[in-house]
Amino acid sequence: MSFRALTYDVFHLGLYMIAVLAWTTLCVMLLLKVRRQVDDASARGCLYVGAVGACVCLGLLLADVLRLVDDSVVLVGLLVFGAIVPGMAITVLYVRLRTQGEKIN
């Protein structure tokens, strides 16, 4: 195994970890938002977001392992659907939680 292949594999693993952490953070923030609004709220919305994130990551992982698409497509998909989309949603939720906290106080 060459050093270049090992570096590429570690880079891939890092992108998958970033995607999982971003979707998990989004789930936790949704759970906090729901718990703040309603005391007896269920966590179904958070579980649905987690399921969507798991499906996205699993789909990209299967496409990568089975070589269904090119590596560059997988990398762009990981960056867009694994980091940018949940990152934008996290930013919006953070702003909403901050503005609600200011209105309450």
ROSE-4610 file (N, C-alpha, C; in Angstrom, 1 decimal, always signed):
// ROSE-4610
residu = [M/M/M/S/S/S/F/F/F/R/R/R/A/A/A/L/L/L/T/T/T/Y/Y/Y/D/D/D/V/V/V/F/F/F/H/H/H/L/L/L/G/G/G/L/L/L/Y/Y/Y/M/M/M/I/I/I/A/A/A/V/V/V/L/L/L/A/A/A/W/W/W/T/T/T/T/T/T/L/L/L/C/C/C/V/V/V/M/M/M/L/L/L/L/L/L/L/L/L/K/K/K/V/V/V/R/R/R/R/R/R/Q/Q/Q/V/V/V/D/D/D/D/D/D/A/A/A/S/S/S/A/A/A/R/R/R/G/G/G/C/C/C/L/L/L/Y/Y/Y/V/V/V/G/G/G/A/A/A/V/V/V/G/G/G/A/A/A/C/C/C/V/V/V/C/C/C/L/L/L/G/G/G/L/L/L/L/L/L/L/L/L/A/A/A/D/D/D/V/V/V/L/L/L/R/R/R/L/L/L/V/V/V/D/D/D/D/D/D/S/S/S/V/V/V/V/V/V/L/L/L/V/V/V/G/G/G/L/L/L/L/L/L/V/V/V/F/F/F/G/G/G/A/A/A/I/I/I/V/V/V/P/P/P/G/G/G/M/M/M/A/A/A/I/I/I/T/T/T/V/V/V/L/L/L/Y/Y/Y/V/V/V/R/R/R/L/L/L/R/R/R/T/T/T/Q/Q/Q/G/G/G/E/E/E/K/K/K/I/I/I/N/N/N]
num = [1/1/1/2/2/2/3/3/3/4/4/4/5/5/5/6/6/6/7/7/7/8/8/8/9/9/9/10/10/10/11/11/11/12/12/12/13/13/13/14/14/14/15/15/15/16/16/16/17/17/17/18/18/18/19/19/19/20/20/20/21/21/21/22/22/22/23/23/23/24/24/24/25/25/25/26/26/26/27/27/27/28/28/28/29/29/29/30/30/30/31/31/31/32/32/32/33/33/33/34/34/34/35/35/35/36/36/36/37/37/37/38/38/38/39/39/39/40/40/40/41/41/41/42/42/42/43/43/43/44/44/44/45/45/45/46/46/46/47/47/47/48/48/48/49/49/49/50/50/50/51/51/51/52/52/52/53/53/53/54/54/54/55/55/55/56/56/56/57/57/57/58/58/58/59/59/59/60/60/60/61/61/61/62/62/62/63/63/63/64/64/64/65/65/65/66/66/66/67/67/67/68/68/68/69/69/69/70/70/70/71/71/71/72/72/72/73/73/73/74/74/74/75/75/75/76/76/76/77/77/77/78/78/78/79/79/79/80/80/80/81/81/81/82/82/82/83/83/83/84/84/84/85/85/85/86/86/86/87/87/87/88/88/88/89/89/89/90/90/90/91/91/91/92/92/92/93/93/93/94/94/94/95/95/95/96/96/96/97/97/97/98/98/98/99/99/99/100/100/100/101/101/101/102/102/102/103/103/103/104/104/104/105/105/105]
x = [+0.9/+0.0/+0.9/+0.7/+1.5/+1.0/+1.9/+1.6/+0.5/+0.4/-0.6/-2.0/-2.1/-3.4/-3.8/-2.8/-3.1/-3.6/-3.0/-3.4/-4.8/-5.1/-6.4/-7.5/-7.2/-8.1/-8.3/-7.3/-7.5/-8.3/-8.1/-8.9/-10.3/-10.6/-12.0/-12.6/-11.9/-12.4/-12.7/-11.8/-12.1/-13.3/-13.6/-14.8/-16.0/-16.0/-17.1/-17.4/-16.3/-16.5/-17.0/-16.6/-17.2/-18.7/-19.0/-20.5/-21.3/-20.8/-21.5/-21.6/-20.5/-20.6/-21.5/-21.6/-22.5/-23.9/-24.3/-25.7/-26.0/-25.1/-25.4/-25.6/-24.8/-24.9/-26.3/-26.7/-28.0/-29.1/-29.0/-30.0/-30.1/-28.9/-28.9/-29.5/-29.2/-29.7/-31.3/-31.7/-33.2/-33.9/-33.2/-33.8/-33.8/-32.8/-32.8/-33.9/-34.0/-35.1/-36.5/-36.7/-38.0/-38.2/-37.3/-37.4/-37.6/-37.0/-37.2/-38.6/-39.2/-40.5/-41.6/-41.5/-42.6/-41.9/-42.5/-41.9/-42.1/-43.3/-43.5/-43.5/-42.4/-42.2/-41.6/-41.9/-41.3/-40.1/-39.2/-37.9/-38.0/-39.3/-39.4/-38.7/-38.8/-38.2/-36.7/-36.1/-34.7/-34.3/-35.1/-34.8/-34.9/-35.9/-36.0/-34.8/-34.3/-33.2/-32.0/-31.8/-30.7/-30.8/-32.0/-32.2/-31.9/-32.2/-31.9/-30.3/-29.7/-28.3/-27.6/-28.1/-27.5/-27.7/-28.9/-29.1/-28.2/-28.0/-27.1/-25.6/-25.2/-23.8/-23.6/-24.6/-24.6/-24.6/-25.5/-25.6/-24.3/-23.7/-22.4/-21.3/-21.3/-20.3/-20.5/-21.7/-21.9/-21.5/-21.8/-21.4/-19.9/-19.2/-17.8/-17.2/-17.7/-17.1/-17.4/-18.6/-19.0/-18.5/-17.9/-17.4/-18.5/-19.6/-20.8/-20.5/-19.9/-19.6/-18.1/-17.7/-16.3/-16.0/-14.7/-14.3/-14.6/-14.4/-14.7/-16.1/-17.0/-18.5/-18.8/-18.1/-18.3/-17.8/-16.6/-16.1/-16.9/-17.5/-18.4/-19.6/-20.2/-21.4/-21.2/-20.0/-19.7/-19.6/-19.0/-18.8/-20.1/-21.0/-22.2/-23.3/-23.6/-24.6/-24.2/-22.9/-22.4/-21.9/-21.5/-21.0/-21.7/-21.9/-22.4/-23.9/-24.7/-26.2/-26.5/-25.9/-26.2/-25.6/-24.4/-23.8/-24.7/-25.3/-26.2/-27.5/-28.0/-29.1/-28.8/-27.5/-27.1/-27.0/-26.5/-26.3/-27.7/-28.7/-30.0/-30.6/-30.5/-31.0/-30.4/-29.1/-28.3/-28.8/-29.0/-29.5/-30.9/-31.8/-33.1/-33.1/-32.3/-32.2/-31.7/-30.7/-30.2/-31.2/-32.0/-33.0/-34.2/-34.5/-35.6/-35.1/-33.8/-33.3/-33.3/-33.0/-33.1/-34.5/-35.5/-36.8/-37.4/-37.0/-37.4/-36.8/-35.6/-34.9/-35.3]
y = [-1.2/+0.0/+1.2/+2.1/+3.3/+4.3/+5.3/+6.4/+7.2/+7.4/+8.3/+7.6/+6.3/+5.6/+5.7/+5.6/+5.7/+7.1/+8.1/+9.5/+9.7/+9.2/+9.4/+8.7/+7.5/+6.7/+7.5/+8.0/+8.8/+10.1/+10.7/+11.9/+11.5/+10.4/+9.9/+9.6/+9.0/+8.7/+9.9/+10.9/+12.2/+12.9/+12.8/+13.4/+12.7/+11.4/+10.6/+11.0/+11.2/+11.5/+13.0/+13.9/+15.2/+15.2/+14.4/+14.2/+13.7/+12.7/+12.1/+13.0/+13.8/+14.7/+15.9/+16.3/+17.4/+17.0/+15.8/+15.3/+15.1/+14.6/+14.4/+15.7/+16.7/+18.0/+18.6/+18.4/+18.9/+18.2/+16.9/+16.2/+16.7/+16.9/+17.4/+18.8/+19.7/+21.0/+21.0/+20.1/+20.0/+19.5/+18.6/+18.1/+19.2/+20.0/+21.1/+22.2/+22.4/+23.4/+22.9/+21.6/+21.0/+21.0/+20.6/+20.6/+22.0/+23.0/+24.3/+24.8/+24.4/+24.9/+24.2/+22.9/+22.1/+21.2/+21.2/+20.3/+18.8/+18.4/+17.0/+16.7/+17.1/+16.9/+15.5/+14.9/+13.7/+14.0/+13.1/+13.3/+12.7/+12.6/+12.0/+12.8/+14.1/+14.9/+14.8/+14.7/+14.5/+13.1/+12.1/+10.8/+10.7/+11.5/+11.5/+12.2/+13.3/+13.9/+13.0/+12.3/+11.3/+10.2/+9.8/+8.7/+9.2/+10.5/+11.1/+11.2/+11.6/+11.7/+10.4/+9.4/+8.0/+7.5/+7.7/+7.3/+8.0/+9.3/+10.0/+9.4/+9.3/+8.8/+7.4/+6.5/+5.1/+5.0/+5.8/+5.8/+6.2/+7.3/+7.7/+6.7/+6.0/+5.0/+3.8/+3.4/+2.3/+2.6/+3.8/+4.2/+4.3/+4.6/+4.7/+3.3/+2.4/+1.1/+0.2/+0.3/-0.5/+0.1/+1.3/+2.0/+2.3/+2.7/+3.0/+4.3/+5.2/+6.6/+6.9/+7.9/+8.3/+8.8/+8.8/+9.3/+10.8/+11.5/+13.0/+13.3/+12.5/+12.7/+12.3/+11.3/+11.0/+12.1/+12.6/+13.7/+14.9/+15.3/+16.5/+16.2/+15.0/+14.6/+14.7/+14.2/+14.3/+15.7/+16.5/+17.9/+18.6/+18.4/+19.1/+18.6/+17.3/+16.7/+16.2/+16.2/+15.7/+16.9/+18.0/+19.1/+20.4/+20.8/+22.1/+22.2/+21.2/+21.3/+21.2/+20.2/+20.3/+21.5/+21.9/+23.1/+24.4/+24.5/+25.6/+25.5/+24.3/+24.1/+24.3/+23.9/+24.2/+25.7/+26.4/+27.9/+28.5/+28.1/+28.7/+28.3/+27.1/+26.7/+27.5/+27.7/+28.4/+29.8/+30.5/+31.8/+31.9/+30.9/+30.9/+30.7/+29.8/+29.5/+30.7/+31.4/+32.6/+33.7/+33.9/+35.0/+34.6/+33.3/+33.0/+33.2/+32.9/+33.1/+34.5/+35.4/+36.9/+37.4/+36.8/+37.2/+36.7/+35.6/+35.1/+35.9/+36.2/+37.0/+38.4]
z = [+0.0/+0.0/+0.0/-0.9/-1.0/-0.1/+0.2/+1.1/+0.6/-0.7/-1.3/-1.1/-1.3/-1.1/+0.4/+1.3/+2.7/+3.1/+2.6/+2.8/+2.3/+1.1/+0.5/+1.4/+1.9/+2.8/+4.1/+4.7/+5.9/+5.6/+4.5/+4.1/+4.0/+3.3/+3.2/+4.5/+5.4/+6.7/+7.5/+7.4/+8.0/+7.5/+6.2/+5.6/+6.1/+6.2/+6.8/+8.2/+9.0/+10.4/+10.5/+9.7/+9.7/+9.4/+8.4/+8.0/+9.2/+9.8/+11.0/+12.1/+12.4/+13.5/+13.2/+11.9/+11.6/+11.7/+11.2/+11.3/+12.8/+13.6/+15.0/+15.7/+15.4/+16.0/+15.6/+14.4/+14.0/+14.8/+15.0/+15.8/+17.2/+17.8/+19.2/+19.3/+18.3/+18.3/+18.1/+17.2/+17.0/+18.3/+19.0/+20.2/+21.3/+21.4/+22.3/+22.0/+20.7/+20.3/+20.6/+20.4/+20.7/+22.2/+23.0/+24.4/+25.0/+24.4/+24.9/+24.6/+23.5/+23.2/+23.9/+24.0/+24.7/+25.7/+26.9/+28.0/+27.7/+27.2/+27.0/+25.5/+24.9/+23.4/+23.2/+22.1/+21.7/+20.8/+20.7/+20.0/+18.5/+18.0/+16.7/+15.6/+15.7/+14.7/+14.6/+15.8/+15.9/+15.4/+15.6/+15.1/+13.6/+13.0/+11.6/+10.9/+11.5/+11.0/+11.1/+12.2/+12.3/+11.3/+11.0/+10.0/+8.6/+8.3/+7.0/+6.9/+7.9/+7.9/+7.8/+8.5/+8.4/+7.0/+6.4/+5.0/+4.0/+4.2/+3.3/+3.4/+4.6/+4.8/+4.4/+4.6/+4.2/+2.7/+2.1/+0.6/+0.0/+0.5/-0.1/+0.2/+1.4/+1.7/+0.8/+0.5/-0.4/-1.8/-2.3/-3.6/-3.7/-2.6/-2.6/-2.6/-1.7/-1.6/-2.8/-3.3/-4.5/-5.8/-5.8/-6.9/-8.0/-7.5/-8.4/-9.1/-8.4/-9.0/-8.8/-9.4/-9.3/-8.0/-7.6/-6.2/-6.1/-7.1/-7.0/-6.7/-7.3/-7.0/-5.5/-5.0/-3.6/-2.7/-3.0/-2.2/-2.3/-3.4/-3.5/-2.7/-2.9/-2.1/-0.6/-0.2/+1.3/+1.7/+0.9/+1.3/+1.3/+0.3/+0.2/+1.2/+1.1/+1.9/+3.3/+3.5/+4.8/+5.7/+5.1/+5.9/+5.6/+4.4/+4.1/+4.4/+4.0/+4.3/+5.8/+6.5/+7.9/+8.6/+8.1/+8.7/+8.6/+7.4/+7.2/+8.1/+8.3/+9.2/+10.6/+11.0/+12.4/+12.6/+11.6/+11.8/+11.9/+11.1/+11.2/+12.6/+13.0/+14.3/+15.5/+15.4/+16.4/+16.5/+15.3/+15.4/+16.0/+15.6/+16.2/+17.7/+18.1/+19.5/+20.3/+19.7/+20.4/+20.4/+19.3/+19.3/+20.3/+20.4/+21.3/+22.8/+23.0/+24.4/+24.7/+23.8/+24.1/+24.3/+23.6/+23.8/+25.1/+25.6/+26.9/+28.0/+27.9/+29.0/+28.9]
